[in-house]
Amino acid sequence: MHLGGKITTQPTVPIKNRDDLSRVYTPGVARVCSAIHESPGKAFSLTIKRNTVAVITDGTAVLGLGDIGPYAAAPVMEGKAMLFKQFAGVDAFPICLDTTDTEEIIRTIKAVSPIFGGINLEDISSPRCFEIERRLVEELDIPVFHDDQHGTAVVVTAAILNALKVTGKRIGDVRVVVNGIGAAGVSICKMLLEAGVRRLVPVDKEGAIVRGGSYDHPMWQWLAEQPQVGDTGGSLRDLIGGADVFIGVSRGGVLSGEDVQRMAGDPIVFAMANPVPEIAPEQALPHAAVYATGRSDYPNQINNVLVFPGLFRGALDCRARRINEPMKLAAAQAIASVVTESELHAQYIIPSIFNEDVVAKVRRGVIEAAIASGEARRVPPDFRSEA
């Protein structure tokens, strides 16, 4: 599967004769170049910018492998490009940068951005990923999306919405403990607050991040300023008692069956550390009402593949300037809606990545939210007919 790489480029039309050649290249192409020069926005309709995303990494935080560098990261980026194409028809190209300098990464991505309709950041270590994404969002006029943060947050939120339906609990009432406040953990916390969580307990290896606390990490400080964040300090073990929901994006083995027993009735446990989850299913399942992991060999796999193809399909189709919080929440709600009320149960809270409804529903939700929030620069034809 991997020999020689997993993707290739193909022309959209064949070149059969000299006339074809003169149209796709010189001299005929000059007319198209001039049109774009006079009106840069035409690049979206006259070049691959319309449907192409850059999948960009520096190889510092690859899957469960860590800092393995840009050469070793390439197979993952190629795989991501395959998924974009297969699931959503989006052309994607892997770009692996041989630098870990924040400013150089930002400068390089800005320099290569004219040909792309969107930027998917991937496997860039925390906390640099926050600054890189923030700056690029501010300085580019195309969507920039760090999938490790926001893709994870979207699919977790989708799964939580359905898990709460299974347990009969309301999102505004539950107490949620998030363990591991790195790139994914911070974004999960932000999305849960956007979705309506009012009792949030963020916990890292040093202990809980508490309301009113003072932290050097800018995103931890942001969390400490949110009124929904708890003000009680302590370790995970101190704070898990009475929690309705546990979300782990940390490391294996941090939670025990006894800890789950101490949670509120019908607890929801998302143990997403890979390859070893925070708590093994045989320990969690006797006590948890709903259990999910990031693995494909257990039920309820929390997988970003449910998010990024449809999200970028929608963002490209409406030429969104950026991907904002309402668009991400719409994607989460769309994923959750794919599982019908009759299908929903404790071992099926999230759809399969091969469910054909996922991309279509995420695309529609994202476009609707982009139009409503003013981020869309184009209304797709299938939306115009509804107006």
N, C-alpha and C positions, 0 to 999 in steps of 0.2 A: 504493500500500500504506500509506503513512504519512499521507495526507491526513485530517485530523480525528482522528488517533490510531489505534491498532491494537487496542484492547480496549474493551469496554463492560460494563455490568452488566445482568443479567436476573433477573426474579423466578423463584423455583422453582415457584410456583403462580400461575395467573391469578386476578385479582379480577373476578368476573363480575356481582356484585350487592351490595346493601347488607349482606346477611348475611356475605358474604366479607369485606367492608370492616371490619365490626365485629369480626371475628375476628383479622384480621392487624394491625389498628390498634386505636384506642380503640373500645369499652371492653375488648374481650376480651383484648388484649395485657397488660393489667395483671396478670392471673393468672400469666402467664409471668414477668413482671418480678419479682413477689413470690416466686415459686419460686426464682429465681436469687438474689434478695436473701437468702433464708433459707439457700440452699446454693449458694455461688458456683461450685462445681465443675460445676453444671448448665449453665453457660455453654457448656461444650464440646458438649453435646448439643442445646441449645435456641437457639443462635445460630450465626452463620457462623464463630465461633472454631474450630469443629470442623475446618474445611477451608480456612482462609484464612491466607496468609503475606504479610507486608509485605516488599516489595523496596525497600530504603532506601539512598540515596546522598547524598553532598554534592557530587558531580560533580568531585572533585579528582583522580581517576585513571581516566579513562574509556578503556577499550579501548587503542588506540594513540594516543589523542588528548590524554591528560594532563588538566590542570586546566582544564576548559571550563565549569564551573559547573553549577548545578542545572537551569536551563532546557534547556540543550543536552544534558544527560545523560538527559532524560526519554525520548527514543525508545529508548534502550538498555534502560531499566527496563521500558518497555511491552513490548518484545520478550521480555524475561525472563519477564514475566507470561504472555505468550502460550505460551511453552514449558512453563511449569509446568502450564497448563491442558491443552494439547494432548497432552503426553506422560504426565501423571500424574493429570489430573483435579483438580489442586490450584488453588483460586482464589487469585490473587495480585494485589496492588495496588501500583503504584509510588508511592513517597513520596520526593520530591526536596527536601532540606533546604537552605534559604538561610542556612547558617552553616557555618563550618569550625572553630568552637570545640568542642574535645573535650567539655567539661563540658555545653555546651548540647545537643550531639548526644545524649549519653547521657541527659540529662534529658528531652529531647523524645521519644526512642524509648520510654523508660519510661512517659511520659505517654500515649502512643497505644497502648501494648501490650495493654490489656484486650480489644480486639476481635479480636486476632490469635492464631493457634495457633502461630506461629513467626515469626522475624525472619531475613530473608536480607539481610545487609550486602553492598553491592556498590560497587566502584570508589571506595573511600575510601583516600587515600594513606597510605603508610608513613612514619614509624612510628606515626602516630596510630591506625591501624586496629587495632593490637595492643591498645592500652589500651582503646579503645572496646569491642572484642569481649570482652576479659577482664572488664571491669566489668559489661557487660550479662549475660554468662553467670552471674556471681556474684549479680546483683541481680534477675534475672527468673527465673520458674519455667517458661518455655517455651524451646524450642530457639533458639539464636542461632548463625548460621553465616555466616562471612565467605567467600563463595564464591571470591573471587580467591585466597585462601590455601588453604583446605581442599578446595574442589572441584578445583582444579588438582592438589593433592597426591594426592588419591584416584585421579584418572584416570591420573596419572603412575605411581603405584604399581601400578595394574592393568596398565598397559602394560609396566612393568619385569618384573612376574611372568611375563608371557607371552614377552617378549623373552629372558629368561633360559632359558625352556624351549626356544626356538628355537636358542640357542647352546649349550645343554647345560651351563650354569654354575649354581652354587648361590648363593643370595642371601647366605649367610654367608661366602662366599669372595671375592666380587668387590670391587674397589676402585672407588668411585663418586665422581666429581667433579661437584659442583653449582656452576654458575657463575651468580651473581646472587643475593645473599642479602638480598632484600627480602621483601615480604609472602609471595609465593608460594614463594620459595626456602627461607625458614625453615620453612614448613609442609611442604614436600617433604622437607627434611632430617629433620624430626621423624617423619614417616610412614615414611620409609625405615628409620629406627632401630627404629620399632615393628614393621616388617615383618621385621626380622632382619639389616639391613646392619651389618657390623662394621668396615668400613674406609671411612670417609667423609671427603671433602676438600671443605669449603665454601670457595668462592672468590668474593670481590667485587672491585670495580675497584681497591681498595687492596691486594689480595693475599689470601692464604689466611687464614682464621680458624683459629688453631691451638690445640690442646689446651694448657691452662695459661696462655693469653694473657689480657690484661686489656682489656676493651672497654666503651665508654660505652653502646653499644646493648644493651639488656637481653637481647634474644633472641640476639645474637652472643655475649654473655657466657654464656648458657645453653649454647650449642653448645660453647664453649671448655671447659666443665666436663664434657662427655660423653666417656667413655673410648673410644668408637669413632671419635672425631675425630682426624685425624692431627696430628702435632706438628712437621711440616716446613713452613716458610714459603716464600713465593715467589709468582710470578705464575701465571696459568693456563697459560701456555706452559711454565713451569718444571715444573709438576705434572701435566700431561696425560700425559706419558710413562708407559707401563705401566698406565694406567687401563683398566678393563674397560668402564666406563659413563661417558658424559658426558651431563649434563642441563643444558641452558641455558635460563634464564629471565632473560635479560639484554638484549643488543642484537646487531644484525646484524654479521656479518663478523668475529667475534672468534676464529674457529677456521679453520684451513686444512687442505687435504688432507694436507699433510706432518705436521700435528699428529695427525690421525687415524691415519696410518701408524705413528706412534710409540706409539700405544696398544697394549694387550695384543691377542693374537690374537682374532679375531671380535669386534671392538668394537661396542658399542651406543651410538648417537648420537641423542639427543633434542634437536633444535635448535628451541626453541619461541618465540623472539622473533618478534614480528609488526610489520609485514608482512614484514620481511627476517630470515630465520633466521640463527642464529649461524654456520652454514655451509650453503652452497647444496647441493642434492642432487647436482648434477653433480660437485661437489668431494668430497662425502662418500661417495657410493654405490660408487665403485670400491674403497673401503677398508673401509667399515662393513658388518658382518653384518646389522644392523638399523638403519634410519633412520626417525625420526619427527619431525613438526613440529606446529605449531598451526594449519596452513593446511589448507583443504578441497581444494586443487588438487593435493596430494601424497598418496600412501598413508600410512596410520597417522596420522590426525589426532587429536591429543590435545585433546579438547574437553570442557569442563565440563558440557555438556548431557547427557553420559552419567551424571552424578552427581546434580545437585541435585533433579531431579524425583522420582526413586525414593527418594532419601535423605529428603526431606521427606514423601513419601507414607508411608513407614514410620514416621517420627517422629510424624506426626500420628495415624496409625492406632493407635499404642500410647500416645499422649499422653506422649511422652518429656519429661522435665524438661530435658534437654540432649542435645547430640550429642557423645559422648565418643570417645576414640581407638579403642576396640574397635568401635564402630559404623562409624567411618570406614574402618577396616581391613577390616571385613566387606563394606562397599560396594565397596572395591577388589577384593577376592577374588571378589565376585559378578560384577562387570564382566568380570574376566579369564575367569571360567568360562563366559561366554556364547560365547566362541570355543572350539569343540570341538577336541580333539586332531587330528582329521582335517582341520579347516579351517586350523589354525594354520600359518603360514609367515611368512617375513621381511617380506612386504608386507601381512600381515593379522594383527596382534597385538592389535588393539582393535576391538570391534564397531562397526557403523554406529549413528549416533544414531537411526536409524529402525528398528532391530531391536527388535521388540516384547518380546523376552525381557528386555531390559535393566532396565526399570523394575520388572517383577515380581520379578526375582532380587535386585535391590538392595533393594527393599522388604522382601523376606523376610529377607535377611541382616541388615539394619539392625534389624528387629524382634527377631530371635533374639538379637542382641548386646545390644540394649536390655534385654530381659527377663533375660538372663544376668548383666548388670552392674548390675541394680537401678534402671535409669533409667526403665523403663516403668511408667506408672500404670494401664495397661489392657492386657489380653490380647485381641487381636482375635478375633472369632468363628472365623475359619479356623485359628487356632492352638489354640483351646480344644478343637476336635474331635480334635486330635492327642494331647492330654494323656491 
